[in-house]
Amino acid sequence: MRYLHFPVAALLGIIAVDAMAQTAPPADARPMIAPALPNPMVGPDAGPQELLTAARTSLAAGHTGAAQQALEMAETRVLDRSVPQGQGDTPSDSARVAQIRDALKALGHGDRHHAMELIDQALAG
């Protein structure tokens, strides 16, 4: 009976050695989840116009994270609309929504100048 336990003990020893050989992650390792974007400098009840202005101001100052957050919030406010029952999943055909989405895409591609042009168009509309 003693000899039957030897293979189990050997296997456990191999597993323990393998576990000790693995190194721990460095202390400065960052999690894979992106941090939250900074909030724009507007009140909680800000409308699309204020959010677009905040996005433009942030972008002009080089604060792309705050600009992105303000654009996303502005898009949400513009999308807040009444639709007939059963048509809630119908995409908006609003030119302003398209301009905000295009500004977000331009920002994502690092084209701040074009993003600001699109924000200006959305502000005028």
Residue, then its C-alpha position, 0 to 999 in steps of 0.5 A: m500500500r505504501y508504494l501506491h502513495f509514492p506516485v501521488a507524492a511525486l506528482l504533488g512535488i512536481i506541481a509544487v516545484d512548478a508553482m514555485a518556479q512561476t514568478a509573481p507579476p511586478a509590483d508596478a503591473r497595471p490592471m487591463i481595465a482602462p481608467a474612467l474618463p475625467n468628467p467634463m466641467v459642467g453640471p449634472d443637468a447639462g444639455p447637449q449645447e453645454l456638453l459640446t462647448a465643454a468638449r470643444t474647450s477640453l479639446a482645445a486645451g489638449h484634454t482629450g479624455a475630458a473631451q471624449q467624455a463630454l462628447e459621449m454625454a452630449e450624444t446620449r442627451v441628443l439621443d434622448r428622444s420620444v419614439p413610437q412604441g416598438q421602435g426604440d431600437t431604430p437608429s437616430d437619423s439626426a445630423r447632430v448625432a452623426q456629427i458627434r459620432d464623427a467627432l468621436k471617431a476623429l478624436g479616436h484617430g488622433d485628428r483633433h483639428h477635424a474633431m473640433e470642426l465637427i464639434d463646431q458644426a454640431l454646436a451650430g446645428 
